[in-house]
């Protein structure tokens, strides 16, 4: 068994992030103080700096010093690091939601909300990665293939509807509020629709393969019980992540939205820095040398050709069973 300490890669990425966030908070207030003209873009009330400038004490001490402290604790692998990161997450979440409520009432200050929202998400994701870690990965209960497929399809419908429908729609509303221009070009919608369908097919193929061969779903709490190297997994290690990024960019192309494109890329970066190390640690613990061999031969983001095979099997689907036979 692997030790229960925070994943070193996640801990290091968390440390870097919180230090950068702390420095950014101090830099932002220096700019506001030395260049008063910049305050106009972040006002929460029309023709008044009172609400904005009253944030300084809480922002500097709770978010600025708090982020630097959390970063230092992560660097030193201190046992209180996750507590510090959750403290920062609570601080930035309160400030973000408060500013968002203010902007809904006054219809100004949206730029500040746009800048704070990613900080809230990143802080929360790193806090989850540090405090939960491998506990988020659990085997699926044994059940019929039809039930696993039903759960998988349900997850796809719900998750895709929220991540690729609701969130991009809300982003475009904010985008319109700040007057951010949209991108338009000939055949934009047909081209983006075709791309979306093609890249979504990869995600569906991967999910169904995991359900039928791995006997699990894409959700970490209902994870496959077999090491899957069949189908799309024989070309790239995480086809669902590749599909997810492609889907997000296709939606951004359809909407002509730069912020939705940033949202999609931020999602891929979150997966790369937090969830990928956690998932790979879990797979290494469960499947040992079989997974390490697979990992050496198949890249995470860049597809390989020809398909990966174990023990020179001609059909990659056969290789999905071999790890079980050797454990």
C-alpha positions in Angstrom: 0.0 0.0 0.0 1.1 3.6 -0.7 1.4 6.0 2.2 -1.5 8.2 3.1 0.4 11.5 2.9 -0.7 14.0 0.3 0.4 13.2 -3.2 3.8 14.9 -3.7 2.8 16.3 -7.2 -0.5 17.7 -5.9 1.2 19.1 -2.8 3.9 20.8 -4.9 1.4 22.2 -7.4 -0.7 23.5 -4.4 2.3 25.2 -2.9 3.2 27.0 -6.1 -0.4 28.0 -6.7 -1.1 29.5 -3.2 2.2 31.4 -3.2 1.4 32.9 -6.6 -2.1 33.7 -5.4 -0.8 35.4 -2.3 1.7 37.5 -4.3 -1.1 38.4 -6.8 -3.3 39.7 -4.0 -0.6 42.0 -2.7 0.3 43.1 -6.3 -3.4 43.9 -7.0 -3.7 46.2 -4.0 -0.4 47.9 -4.8 -1.8 48.7 -8.3 -5.1 50.0 -6.9 -3.3 52.3 -4.4 -0.6 53.6 -6.8 -2.8 53.8 -9.9 -6.2 55.1 -8.7 -7.5 55.2 -12.3 -7.6 51.3 -12.3 -10.2 51.3 -9.6 -12.9 52.2 -12.1 -12.8 48.7 -13.6 -13.5 47.0 -10.2 -16.1 49.3 -8.6 -19.0 47.6 -6.9 -21.2 50.7 -6.7 -21.7 53.4 -9.3 -19.4 56.4 -8.7 -18.2 55.1 -5.3 -15.0 53.5 -4.2 -16.1 52.8 -0.7 -17.2 49.2 -1.1 -14.1 48.3 -3.2 -11.5 49.9 -1.0 -13.0 48.6 2.2 -12.0 45.1 1.2 -8.3 45.8 1.8 -8.0 44.6 5.4 -9.8 41.3 4.9 -8.2 40.7 1.4 -4.6 41.3 2.5 -4.7 39.4 5.8 -7.1 36.6 5.1 -6.4 36.0 1.4 -2.9 37.5 0.9 -1.1 36.3 4.1 -3.4 33.3 4.2 -2.4 32.1 0.7 1.3 32.6 1.4 1.0 30.7 4.7 -0.9 27.8 3.0 1.8 27.7 0.3 4.6 27.5 2.8 2.8 24.8 4.7 2.4 22.8 1.5 6.0 23.2 0.6 7.1 21.9 4.0 4.5 19.1 3.9 3.1 20.3 7.2 0.1 18.4 8.6 -1.9 21.6 8.9 -1.5 22.4 5.2 -5.0 21.2 4.2 -6.5 23.2 7.1 -4.8 26.3 5.8 -5.9 25.8 2.2 -9.5 25.3 3.3 -9.2 28.5 5.3 -8.1 30.3 2.2 -10.8 28.7 0.1 -13.5 29.9 2.5 -12.1 33.4 2.4 -11.9 33.7 -1.3 -15.3 32.0 -1.7 -17.0 34.5 0.6 -15.4 37.4 -1.2 -16.3 36.0 -4.6 -19.9 35.3 -3.8 -20.3 38.6 -2.0 -18.9 40.5 -5.0 -21.1 38.4 -7.4 -24.2 39.4 -5.3 -23.2 43.0 -5.5 -22.7 42.9 -9.2 -26.1 41.3 -9.7 -27.6 44.3 -7.8 -25.6 47.1 -9.5 -24.6 45.4 -12.8 -21.0 46.6 -12.5 -17.9 45.0 -11.1 -18.1 41.9 -13.3 -14.4 42.0 -14.1 -13.5 41.5 -10.5 -15.9 38.6 -10.3 -14.4 37.0 -13.4 -10.9 37.3 -11.8 -12.0 36.0 -8.4 -14.1 33.0 -9.5 -11.1 31.0 -10.9 -9.3 31.7 -7.6 -12.2 30.2 -5.7 -12.3 27.1 -8.0 -8.5 26.6 -7.9 -8.3 27.0 -4.1 -11.2 24.6 -3.6 -9.8 22.0 -6.0 -6.4 22.0 -4.4 -7.9 21.7 -1.0 -9.9 18.7 -2.0 -6.8 17.1 -3.6 -4.8 17.6 -0.4 -7.4 16.5 2.1 -9.3 13.8 0.3 -6.7 12.4 -2.1 -7.0 8.7 -2.9 -10.1 8.4 -0.7 -12.2 9.7 -3.7 -11.4 6.5 -5.7 -13.6 3.5 -4.8 -14.4 0.3 -6.7 -17.8 -0.1 -8.3 -20.0 -2.7 -6.7 -20.4 -5.9 -8.6 -23.5 -5.7 -10.8 -24.8 -6.5 -14.3 -23.2 -4.9 -17.3 -26.6 -3.4 -18.3 -26.9 -1.6 -14.9 -23.3 -0.3 -15.2 -24.1 1.0 -18.7 -27.3 2.7 -17.4 -25.3 4.4 -14.6 -22.6 5.5 -17.1 -25.1 6.9 -19.6 -26.9 8.8 -16.8 -23.7 10.3 -15.6 -22.8 11.4 -19.1 -26.1 13.1 -19.6 -26.1 14.9 -16.2 -22.4 15.9 -16.2 -22.2 17.0 -19.8 -25.5 19.0 -19.5 -24.0 20.9 -16.5 -20.4 21.3 -17.6 -21.0 21.8 -21.4 -24.4 23.5 -21.2 -25.2 25.3 -18.0 -21.7 26.7 -17.1 -20.9 28.0 -20.6 -24.3 29.6 -20.8 -23.7 31.4 -17.5 -20.2 32.5 -18.7 -21.6 34.0 -21.8 -24.1 36.0 -19.7 -21.2 37.5 -17.7 -19.2 38.0 -20.9 -22.0 40.0 -22.4 -22.3 42.1 -19.3 -18.7 43.2 -19.5 -19.0 43.8 -23.3 -16.5 41.2 -24.3 -16.6 40.7 -28.1 -17.7 37.3 -29.5 -15.9 35.6 -32.4 -17.8 35.1 -35.6 -16.8 33.5 -38.9 -18.4 31.7 -41.9 -19.9 28.2 -41.1 -19.0 28.6 -37.5 -22.0 26.6 -36.1 -21.8 23.6 -38.6 -18.0 23.3 -38.1 -18.1 23.4 -34.3 -21.1 21.0 -34.2 -19.2 18.4 -36.3 -16.2 18.8 -34.1 -18.3 18.4 -31.0 -20.0 15.2 -32.3 -16.7 13.7 -33.3 -14.9 14.4 -30.0 -18.0 13.4 -28.0 -18.0 10.0 -29.8 -14.5 9.4 -28.3 -15.9 10.2 -24.8 -18.9 7.9 -25.2 -16.6 5.1 -26.7 -14.3 5.4 -23.7 -17.1 5.4 -21.1 -18.8 2.4 -22.6 -15.5 0.6 -22.9 -14.9 1.3 -19.2 -18.3 0.0 -18.3 -18.2 -3.2 -20.3 -14.5 -4.1 -19.8 -13.6 -2.4 -16.5 -17.0 -3.0 -14.9 -17.1 0.5 -13.5 -18.2 4.1 -14.4 -16.1 7.2 -15.1 -16.9 8.6 -11.6 -14.0 8.1 -9.1 -16.5 6.9 -6.4 -17.7 4.2 -8.8 -14.4 3.3 -10.5 -13.6 0.4 -12.7 -12.4 -2.8 -11.0 -10.2 -3.9 -14.0 -7.3 -2.1 -15.7 -8.8 -1.1 -19.0 -6.5 -0.9 -22.0 -9.1 -1.8 -24.6 -10.6 0.4 -27.3 -9.6 4.1 -27.1 -7.4 3.3 -24.0 -5.1 1.4 -26.2 -4.2 4.7 -28.0 -4.3 7.3 -25.2 -4.3 6.8 -21.4 -7.3 9.1 -20.6 -9.5 9.5 -23.7 -12.3 11.0 -21.5 -10.1 13.8 -20.5 -9.0 14.4 -24.1 -12.7 14.3 -25.1 -13.7 16.7 -22.3 -11.2 19.4 -23.3 -12.2 19.0 -27.0 -15.8 19.3 -26.2 -15.3 22.4 -24.1 -13.3 24.1 -26.9 -16.0 23.0 -29.5 -18.7 24.7 -27.3 -16.5 27.8 -27.1 -16.1 27.8 -30.9 -19.9 27.4 -31.3 -20.6 30.3 -29.0 -17.6 32.4 -30.2 -16.7 32.8 -26.6 -13.1 33.4 -25.5 -14.0 33.0 -21.8 -15.6 29.6 -22.4 -12.4 28.6 -24.2 -10.4 29.7 -21.1 -12.9 27.8 -18.9 -12.3 24.6 -21.0 -8.5 25.0 -20.8 -8.6 25.7 -17.1 -10.6 22.4 -16.6 -7.8 20.5 -18.4 -5.2 22.1 -16.3 -7.1 21.3 -13.1 -7.3 17.7 -14.2 -3.6 17.6 -15.2 -2.3 19.1 -11.9 -4.7 17.6 -9.4 -6.8 14.7 -10.5 -4.4 13.0 -12.8 -1.7 12.5 -10.1 -4.3 11.2 -7.7 -5.8 8.8 -10.3 -2.4 7.5 -11.4 -1.4 6.9 -7.8 -4.6 4.9 -7.3 -4.1 2.9 -10.4 -0.4 2.2 -9.5 -1.5 1.0 -6.1 -4.2 -1.3 -7.5 -2.5 -2.7 -10.6 1.2 -2.3 -9.9 3.6 -3.3 -12.6 0.8 -3.9 -15.1 -0.2 -0.3 -14.9 3.4 1.0 -14.9 4.0 -1.0 -18.1 0.9 0.5 -19.7 1.9 4.0 -18.5 5.4 3.7 -20.1 3.9 2.7 -23.4 0.8 4.9 -23.7 0.9 8.7 -23.3 -1.8 10.6 -21.4 -2.6 13.3 -24.0 -0.9 12.3 -27.3 -2.3 9.2 -29.0 0.0 6.4 -30.1 -0.1 4.3 -33.2 -0.4 1.4 -33.5 -2.6 0.4 -30.5 -1.0 -0.8 -27.3 -1.0 -4.5 -26.8 0.1 -6.7 -23.9 2.0 -9.9 -24.5 1.8 -9.3 -28.3 -1.9 -9.9 -28.4 -3.4 -9.1 -31.7 -6.7 -7.9 -30.3 -6.2 -5.1 -27.7 -9.5 -6.2 -26.0 -7.7 -9.4 -24.9 -5.2 -7.3 -23.0 -7.8 -5.9 -20.6 -8.1 -9.3 -18.9 -4.4 -10.1 -18.6 -3.6 -7.8 -15.6 -6.2 -9.6 -13.6 -4.7 -13.0 -14.4 -1.2 -11.8 -13.3 -2.2 -10.2 -10.0 
